[in-house]
Amino acid sequence: MTKIYQQMIQDVPILEVIPEDAFHKQLPLVIFYHGWRSSKELVLTQARKLAQKNIRVVLPDAMNHGQRLADVSSIPSFTFWNSIQGNLTEYSLIRDYYSNKDLIKDNKIGVGGYSMGAMTTGALLTAHPEITAATIIMGTPDLSTYARLVRRDAKRRGIYVPDDLEQLTSWINTYDLSQHPEKIAHRPLLFWHGTDDYRIPYRQSKDFFDRIHNESYADQVAFITGYKAGHLVEPRLMDKVANFFEYYLE
């Protein structure tokens, strides 16, 4: 059995999912991020599967999502990148909240997410060496290439894109895992991506893995291909994610 607690960490709405009777116990911590136009409630099934592995799971609502729902800017991807930047800004707030309460067992911290949340995960790996293990599920580690793709597509369709949008979102390069792959630093990292993903190109993730998998820093990186799979997570994949974190955070 698992228990779900709804609370605020400063101004971040979260759901905390834990094994029953474990609220005050030290447990490995997994922060798991939802996707674009989704919410923390929509990743509860994944969280329950993780909590059943004796893990404390925290599900934040990203800026502009869930309890913080806001209109999407007409400028292509601007709200999207703002939401990821918010996740990056608030990660340390969430980590410190549990660390200060001495609730993180052996300093084991996992980070994962779907789609936009997976892109958040890759970005966090570039800046936070304390992360023990991570999963990038149907999200690209190549943020800058994805950003260029969105800008080109918008211009092709005649949608207004500011000439300086790349400069306005220049922080992306600092947190782009494809530009700083050595930051993986031997940590366990699991990719999953479907070949028929119509939202985030499969090749961006697979090409990154093919480029780095023989490097020493990537000795614990694994890639699972979802053949003919689209932009959707099924229960069997959720089980794989839960088993991955159980193994590396035990």
N, C-alpha and C positions, 0 to 999 in steps of 0.2 A: 504494500500500500504506500501511496505517496500523498503528501500534503502540499497545498498551494497557498501561498501568502501573497497578498497584494499590498504594496507599500510604495513610498516615495523615498528615493535617495537624493536628497536636496530637491532638485526639480525634475528628476528623472523617474517616470513611472516604471516600476518593474513588477514582475511576478517572480517569486522565489519558490522553486519546486524542490522538495527534499523528501527523503524517506520518512515515514511516520516516526514520531518521537525522536527526531534528530535535529530539532531546531537549534539547540545549543551545543551540538557536537561539532568537533572538528571534522571536516570532510574536504576532499578535493573539490575545487570550484571550477565550474564551466560557465562562462558567459557566452550565451548563444544569441545571435542577431538574426532578426527576421528580414524578409526581402522588401522590395519596392512596393509601396501601396498596400502593404500587409500590416501586421501588428503582432505584438507579443503573444496574444491569445491564439494566433494561428500557428504557432510553433509549440503549442503545449504537448502535443503527442510526442514529439521528439524529446521534449524536456522530461516527460514522465518516463520514457524509456531510459534516459540517462539517470534519473533519480533512482530508478530501480537497481542501478549498478552502485548504489551507495555514494552518489555524487550530489553536491549542492549545485543546482542549476539556477542561473539568473537570466531572465528574459527582459531586456529593456525595450521600451518603445523608442524608436529613433525619432529625432526631431522631424516634425511634419507628419507624423504617423500615429495611429492609435489614439490614445488620450491627448496627443499633441497634434492632432490632424490639422493640416493647413492647406490652403489652396496651392496648386502647383503653378510655378511661374511659367509664363508662355515662352520664356527663353529655354530652348531645348536642353535638358539635363541639368539645368542650374539648381533646381530643388533637389534633384538626385544627389549631386555632389555635395550640396549643403548638408544633406542628411548623413552621408558618410562622414563628412568632416565633424559633424556633431557627435557621431559614435566614437570617433577617435578622441575627441576632446573629453568625453565623459567616461571613457574606459578607466582611467586612473582613479576617478571619483568612486566608481563601483568597486574596483580592486581594493582601494584603501579602506573603504567602508567595512569590508569583510576582514581585511588584514588587521585593522585596528581593533576589531572585536575578537581577534585570535581564533577565527573560525576556519582558516585555510590549512588543511592538514599537510604537513611537510612542504608547504609553499607550492603545492601542485596546482597549477592554473591552466585550464584548457580554454581555448577560444574557438568558436565555430560559427557558421551561419550559412544561410541559403541566399544565393543570388546577390543582391546588394549587401546582405550580411556576410556573404563569403568574400566579397571584395573588401569589406571592412576588415575581415580577418587577415587577409594578405597584407593589407596596409599596416595593421597593428604589428605584424611580425617584423617589419622593418625598424620599429622603434622601441620594442619592449622585449628585451632578452629574458625577462622573468617568465614569459609564457612557456609552459612546458611542452604542450602539444596543441595541434590545430587542425581543423578541417575546412577545406574550401569546396563547397558543394554548389555546383553549377554557377560558379562565379569566376571571372577572369582575374588572374594576378597581374595582367598587363593593363593597368588603369589608363595610361596615356594613349595607347593604341585604341582602346575602347572609346575614350573621349573624342579622339580624332574621327573615328567611325561615325559617332553620333552627330558631330558637327558637319561632316561631309553629307550625311544623309539628309540633315535638315536643310542645308543649302540647296541640295538637289531638288527638294520638294518645295522650295521657295519660301521656307520659314525663316523669319528674321533671326540672325545670329550675330551678336556684337563682334566686331572685328577683333576685339581684345579679349574674347572669352577665354582663350588659352592662358593669357596672362592673369586674368581674374581668378582662374582656378589653378595657378601655377604650383600650389602646394602639392598637387597630385604627383609631380615628379619626385618629390622628397619621399613619398610613401608608396611609390610604385615598386612592388616586389620584383617585377621583371627587370628593373634597372638596378636593383640591389639584391640579387639572389643569394649572395653570400651571407646575408642576414638570417637566412634559414638556420645556419650554424648548427647543423647536425640534429636539429629537433624533429621529432616525428610530425609529419605533415601528410594528410590524406586529401587527395583530390578525387572528386567524382564529377563527371560531365557527360551529358547525353549527346550523341552524335546528331540528333535532329532538333537541338535546342534552337528555337527561332528568335530568342531574345538576346542571349549572350553566346557568341560563336564558340563552338566546341574547339576549333583549331587554336584559339588564343591560349586556352589552358594546356592542350596537348602539346603544342609547339614549345611552350615554356618548359613543360616536363621533359620533353625530348632533348631540349638544349642543356638542361642542368643535371639530369639524373645520373650521369657518370662522374659528376664533381664530388669531391670528398664531403663538402658541406651538406650535400643532398643525400647522404647515405641512408636516411630514414624517411625519404619521400616516396610515396606510393600514389599511383594513378589508377582509378577504376573507370573504364569506359562503359557508359550505358548505351549499348547498341540499339539504334532506332528509338532511343528514349528522347523525350522532349524536355521542356522546362517544368518538370514536375518531380516531386519527391514521393516515393512510395514507401510503405511500411518496411519492406526488406532493406531498403537503403538506410532508413532510420535505425534499424537494428545494427547495421554495419557501423554507423557513426557511434552508437552507444558502446558497442564492443571495442571499438578503437580507443575511445577515451577510458573505458574501464581498464584496458590493458596498460596504457601508458601513464595513467594517473594513480594506479593502485599503490 
